[in-house]
Amino acid sequence: MKTTIGLYLYTGRKNNENTYPICLVLYHNKKQLRIPLKYSVKKEFWDRKSESILKEAWDEKLKRKIKINPPVSPSLGWANNYLAGKKLEASKLIAKLDESGQLAALDAVELKKRIQHKALNISFYTFTDQLVEQMQKHKKDGNAEVYKDTKRFLKIFAPDHPELSFEQITPTLLKNIELRYMAKDNSLNGLSHYLRTIRAIYNRAIEEGIVDQERYPFKTYKIRQSKSHKTAISKNDIEKIRAMQFPADSKSYLIKTLFDFSFLCRGMNLTDIAKLKVRNIADGKIRYRRSKSGKDFEIRIKNCKDPTSRIEVILNLYLPGKGPNDYIFPIITNTRKSELEQIKAFRFLTNHYLKRWAKRIGINPTLSFNTARHSWATIGKKELGIEIPIISEGLGHDDIKTTQIYLDSFDDYLIDDASDSITS
């Protein structure tokens, strides 16, 4: 396989000023693709052999005030150095991809995309927008919101860089962001959340060849985090919540029931509960794809250690009269608002109720839907002695550092048995 990159005057498209765009021309896997750069000149002022703008172009520009796109450049040497630099950057990227074995796996369009990002000095914000678009396309709305929130965070706390480039994200800038954020009495863990997202975006940019590994700011700048308050509660506390009495048609009853459902379903998060449809239930199981990770889950409805099967009891409260495409729970109900808006509003209401209940019955004041997930894991490990690999698989952890040392997978019945023990 032969891959080449060169500079070329594309005469197939004339600009308004009778000039033609200078392009990087990529040849890869028997396909030729162009990447326009920011200069264009007349045919007679382009030297194909040396791949450079001729001196006569600059002389004509000076004599007749003819615009060369872009209109302002310090000198002819600067312009040619820019063009040569873009070709060199692309050549280095191709060499790196070839050395790592990635080049052979890329088609010409994907390789062009990587070179184009590098050649056009794509900004951090633009790249983040592209990742958000990809996530939304693949229905990962939760992750997309996290990335959008992080962009908003940077706009506020890095105001001196309206068009933030990857090169501008230095240890000094990150430290200044930290100081500004903490000066407003914000939490260290809140800062950590945003910085970890920035780091994830930066790592992705390195993978795609947009920025060099040598510039990586997180080699020097270390993300700090304070010890979190424990969010898990005991089985006894779970029973206290279950014992609370509310009218069956009230919001309180719905929220209490959904909190219990989350716990019974291995800490299913509120977004996934809201998006559950009748068609997700088949063959005595709930099958769904976790919105946060995109991982497929199966949860057994019948509890082999509890004949009452509370999952089934809860489902039977909301299933009657609904078709396969109907939502099971009354969270997404307004056709004029997006799913995300309705889930956000319901989460805000839910957290308000849960914190109020925590004070009333004297349990963990940080009570939230995330507590159900933490409690499922903690009760399984500390109170019942279930092995960490089964807990990890049941939660669907993707963190390589904590799960890669465990077995690749477990039979579903082992996870279901573990869940039955925890929730019985």
C-alpha positions in Angstrom: 0.0 0.0 0.0 1.4 3.4 -1.0 0.5 6.6 0.8 1.8 10.0 -0.4 1.1 13.6 0.4 1.9 16.7 -1.7 1.1 20.3 -2.5 -1.0 20.9 -5.6 -2.8 23.8 -7.3 -6.3 22.7 -7.9 -7.3 24.2 -11.3 -10.7 22.6 -11.3 -12.2 25.4 -9.3 -11.6 29.1 -9.9 -12.1 31.7 -7.2 -13.7 35.1 -7.7 -10.3 36.8 -8.2 -9.2 34.3 -11.0 -7.0 32.4 -8.6 -7.0 28.7 -7.8 -6.8 27.0 -4.3 -3.6 25.4 -3.1 -4.4 22.0 -1.7 -2.7 19.1 0.1 -3.3 16.1 -2.1 -3.5 12.8 -0.4 -3.1 9.5 -2.2 -4.0 6.5 -0.1 -5.5 3.0 -0.9 -5.7 3.9 -4.6 -7.8 7.0 -3.8 -6.9 10.6 -4.3 -8.4 13.3 -2.0 -7.8 17.1 -1.7 -7.5 19.2 1.5 -7.8 22.9 0.7 -5.4 25.2 2.5 -5.8 29.0 3.1 -3.9 30.2 0.0 -4.9 30.6 -3.6 -2.9 32.0 -6.6 -3.1 32.3 -10.4 -1.8 29.4 -12.5 1.3 31.2 -13.7 2.4 32.0 -10.2 2.5 28.4 -8.9 5.7 26.3 -9.3 4.6 22.7 -9.5 8.1 21.3 -9.2 9.1 23.1 -6.0 5.5 23.2 -4.7 5.7 26.9 -3.9 4.3 30.3 -4.8 6.6 32.2 -7.2 8.1 35.5 -6.4 6.2 37.1 -9.3 2.9 36.6 -7.4 4.1 38.7 -4.6 5.5 41.4 -7.0 2.2 41.6 -8.7 0.4 41.8 -5.4 2.6 44.7 -4.4 2.4 46.5 -7.8 -1.3 46.1 -8.5 -2.6 45.5 -5.0 -3.9 42.2 -6.1 -5.3 40.1 -3.3 -3.7 36.8 -2.6 -5.9 34.7 -0.3 -5.5 35.2 2.6 -5.1 39.0 1.9 -2.5 39.7 4.7 0.7 37.7 5.0 4.1 39.0 6.2 6.1 37.8 3.3 6.3 35.3 0.4 8.7 33.3 2.5 6.2 33.1 5.3 3.5 31.9 3.0 5.7 29.2 1.4 7.0 28.1 4.9 3.3 27.8 6.0 2.5 25.5 3.0 5.7 23.4 3.5 4.9 23.1 7.2 1.4 21.7 6.5 2.9 19.2 4.1 5.5 18.2 6.7 2.9 17.9 9.5 0.8 15.6 7.3 3.9 13.5 6.4 4.8 13.1 10.1 1.2 12.1 11.0 1.2 9.5 8.2 4.6 8.2 9.4 3.3 7.9 13.0 0.2 6.1 11.9 2.3 3.7 9.8 4.7 3.1 12.6 1.8 2.3 15.0 0.1 0.0 12.5 -3.0 2.2 12.3 -2.4 3.4 8.7 -3.4 0.1 7.1 -6.7 0.1 8.9 -7.7 3.6 7.8 -9.6 4.3 4.5 -8.7 7.4 2.5 -11.7 9.4 3.9 -10.7 8.8 7.5 -7.1 9.5 6.9 -8.1 12.8 5.1 -10.2 13.7 8.2 -7.2 13.3 10.5 -4.9 15.2 8.3 -7.5 18.0 7.7 -7.9 18.5 11.4 -4.2 18.8 11.8 -3.8 21.1 8.8 -6.6 23.4 9.7 -5.5 23.7 13.4 -9.0 22.6 14.6 -9.8 24.2 17.9 -10.7 22.4 21.1 -14.2 23.8 20.9 -14.7 22.7 17.3 -13.5 19.2 18.1 -15.7 19.0 21.2 -18.7 20.0 19.0 -17.8 17.2 16.6 -17.6 14.6 19.4 -21.0 15.9 20.7 -22.5 15.4 17.3 -21.2 11.9 17.1 -22.6 11.0 20.5 -26.0 12.4 19.6 -26.0 10.4 16.4 -25.3 7.2 18.4 -28.0 8.2 21.0 -25.4 8.8 23.8 -27.3 11.9 24.9 -26.0 11.8 28.5 -22.3 11.9 27.4 -23.1 14.6 24.9 -24.6 16.8 27.6 -21.4 16.2 29.7 -19.2 17.4 26.9 -21.5 20.4 26.2 -21.4 21.4 29.9 -17.6 21.2 29.8 -17.4 23.5 26.9 -19.7 26.0 28.7 -17.4 25.6 31.8 -14.3 26.5 29.7 -16.1 29.5 28.2 -16.7 30.9 31.7 -13.3 30.0 33.3 -11.0 30.5 30.4 -12.5 33.8 29.0 -9.2 35.0 27.6 -9.3 32.3 24.9 -12.6 32.6 22.9 -11.2 30.3 20.2 -9.4 27.8 22.5 -6.8 25.8 20.7 -5.2 22.6 22.0 -1.8 24.3 22.2 -3.3 26.9 24.5 -4.4 24.2 27.0 -1.2 24.2 29.1 -0.6 23.4 32.8 -0.6 27.1 33.5 -4.0 27.6 31.9 -5.4 24.6 33.8 -4.0 26.0 37.1 -5.6 29.4 36.4 -8.9 27.7 35.7 -8.6 25.8 39.0 -7.9 29.1 40.9 -10.9 30.9 39.3 -13.2 28.0 39.9 -12.3 27.4 43.5 -12.4 31.2 44.3 -16.1 31.0 43.7 -16.5 28.4 46.6 -17.1 25.6 44.2 -16.2 22.0 45.1 -13.0 20.3 44.2 -14.8 17.3 43.0 -16.9 19.5 40.7 -13.7 20.8 39.2 -12.4 17.3 38.9 -15.4 16.3 36.8 -14.8 19.0 34.2 -11.0 18.5 34.1 -11.4 14.8 33.5 -13.7 15.5 30.6 -11.2 18.0 29.2 -8.5 15.3 29.6 -10.7 12.7 27.8 -11.3 15.1 24.8 -7.6 15.9 24.7 -6.7 12.2 24.6 -9.2 11.6 21.8 -7.5 14.4 19.9 -4.1 12.8 20.3 -5.6 9.5 19.0 -6.9 11.3 15.9 -3.6 13.1 15.2 -4.9 16.6 15.9 -2.4 17.4 18.6 1.0 15.9 19.4 1.5 13.8 22.5 4.5 16.0 23.4 2.1 18.9 24.2 0.0 16.8 26.7 -0.6 19.1 29.7 -1.7 16.4 32.1 1.8 15.1 32.4 2.6 18.1 34.6 -0.9 19.2 35.8 -2.5 16.6 38.1 -6.2 16.6 38.6 -7.0 16.8 42.3 -10.0 15.3 44.0 -11.3 15.2 47.6 -12.6 12.2 49.3 -16.2 11.8 48.4 -19.0 11.3 51.0 -20.2 7.8 50.9 -23.4 7.6 48.9 -24.3 4.0 49.7 -26.9 3.1 52.4 -27.6 -0.2 54.2 -30.3 -2.7 53.5 -32.0 -1.4 56.7 -32.1 2.1 55.2 -33.5 0.7 51.9 -36.3 -0.9 54.0 -36.9 2.5 55.7 -37.5 4.1 52.3 -39.7 1.2 51.2 -41.8 1.6 54.3 -42.7 5.2 53.6 -46.4 5.6 52.9 -47.7 7.9 50.1 -51.0 8.0 48.0 -50.7 5.7 45.0 -51.3 8.6 42.6 -48.8 11.0 44.0 -45.3 12.0 42.8 -43.9 10.8 46.1 -45.2 7.3 45.5 -43.8 7.3 41.9 -40.3 8.5 43.0 -40.2 6.0 45.9 -41.2 3.2 43.6 -38.6 4.2 41.0 -35.8 4.4 43.6 -36.7 0.9 44.7 -36.8 -0.3 41.0 -33.4 1.2 40.4 -32.0 -0.7 43.4 -33.7 -3.9 42.3 -32.2 -3.5 38.8 -28.5 -3.2 39.9 -28.7 0.5 40.2 -30.2 1.3 36.8 -29.9 5.0 36.3 -32.8 7.4 36.0 -32.2 8.1 32.2 -32.4 4.4 31.4 -35.5 3.9 33.6 -37.2 6.8 31.9 -36.4 5.4 28.4 -37.6 1.9 29.2 -40.4 0.8 26.8 -42.8 -2.2 26.9 -40.8 -3.8 24.1 -37.7 -3.9 26.4 -39.5 -6.7 28.3 -39.4 -10.2 26.9 -38.9 -13.8 28.0 -39.0 -12.8 31.7 -36.2 -10.3 31.3 -35.6 -6.5 31.0 -33.3 -5.9 28.1 -31.8 -2.4 27.6 -28.7 -0.5 26.5 -27.1 1.7 29.1 -27.2 5.3 27.9 -23.9 6.1 29.6 -21.7 3.3 28.3 -23.7 1.9 25.4 -23.4 -1.6 27.0 -26.3 -4.1 26.7 -27.9 -5.4 29.9 -30.3 -8.2 30.8 -32.0 -8.3 34.2 -34.2 -11.2 35.3 -37.6 -10.1 36.5 -38.4 -13.2 38.6 -36.4 -13.4 41.9 -35.4 -17.0 42.6 -35.0 -16.2 46.3 -38.1 -14.0 46.7 -41.4 -15.4 45.3 -43.1 -11.9 45.4 -40.6 -10.6 42.9 -40.8 -6.8 43.5 -39.5 -6.0 40.0 -42.6 -7.8 38.6 -44.9 -6.1 41.1 -43.6 -2.6 40.2 -43.9 -3.3 36.4 -47.5 -4.6 36.8 -48.4 -1.2 38.3 -47.5 0.6 35.1 -47.8 -1.9 32.2 -51.5 -2.3 31.8 -53.0 -0.8 28.7 -49.7 0.0 27.1 -48.3 -1.0 23.7 -44.8 -2.2 22.7 -43.6 1.4 21.9 -45.0 3.0 25.0 -42.8 4.2 27.8 -43.3 2.1 30.9 -43.0 4.8 33.5 -44.7 8.3 33.4 -41.6 10.4 33.1 -41.4 11.2 29.4 -45.0 12.4 28.7 -44.8 15.8 27.0 -44.5 15.6 23.2 -43.5 19.3 23.0 -40.4 18.8 25.1 -37.4 16.6 24.3 -36.7 13.4 26.2 -33.6 15.0 27.7 -35.5 18.1 29.0 -38.1 15.9 30.7 -35.6 13.6 32.3 -33.6 16.6 33.6 -36.7 18.1 35.1 -37.8 14.8 36.7 -34.2 14.3 38.1 -34.3 17.7 39.7 -37.6 16.9 41.3 -36.5 13.5 42.4 -33.3 14.7 44.1 -35.3 17.3 46.0 -37.7 14.7 47.3 -35.0 12.1 48.2 -32.9 14.6 50.2 -36.0 15.7 52.1 -36.9 12.1 52.9 -33.3 11.4 54.0 -33.6 14.1 56.7 -37.0 12.8 57.7 -35.9 9.2 58.3 -32.4 10.0 59.4 -30.3 8.4 56.7 -27.5 9.5 54.3 -28.2 13.2 53.5 -26.7 12.8 50.0 -29.5 10.4 49.0 -30.0 10.4 45.2 -30.7 7.9 42.5 -27.0 7.2 42.3 -27.3 6.0 45.9 -29.3 3.0 44.7 -26.4 2.0 42.4 -23.7 2.4 45.1 -25.9 0.6 47.6 -26.4 -2.4 45.4 -22.6 -2.8 45.0 -21.8 -2.0 48.7 -24.4 -4.3 50.2 -23.3 -7.1 47.8 -19.6 -6.8 48.8 -19.7 -5.8 52.5 -22.9 -7.3 53.8 -23.2 -10.5 51.6 -19.6 -11.1 50.6 -20.3 -11.4 46.9 -17.1 -11.4 44.9 -15.9 -8.1 43.4 -15.7 -9.5 39.8 -19.5 -10.4 39.9 -20.4 -7.0 41.4 -18.2 -5.3 38.7 -19.8 -7.2 35.9 -23.3 -6.6 37.3 -22.7 -2.8 37.2 -21.2 -2.9 33.7 -18.0 -1.2 34.7 -15.8 -0.3 31.8 -12.8 1.2 33.7 -9.9 -0.9 32.6 -7.9 -0.1 35.8 -10.5 -1.8 38.0 -12.0 -4.5 35.9 -9.4 -5.7 33.5 -7.8 -8.0 36.1 -11.1 -9.8 36.5 -12.5 -12.5 34.3 -13.8 -11.2 30.9 -17.4 -12.2 31.6 -19.8 -14.1 33.9 -22.8 -16.2 33.1 -26.0 -14.1 33.4 -27.4 -16.5 35.9 -24.5 -15.8 38.3 -25.2 -12.0 38.1 -28.9 -12.6 38.5 -28.4 -14.8 41.5 -26.2 -12.2 43.0 -28.8 -9.5 42.4 -31.5 -11.7 43.9 -29.4 -12.1 47.1 -28.8 -8.4 47.3 -32.4 -7.3 46.7 -34.2 -10.0 48.6 
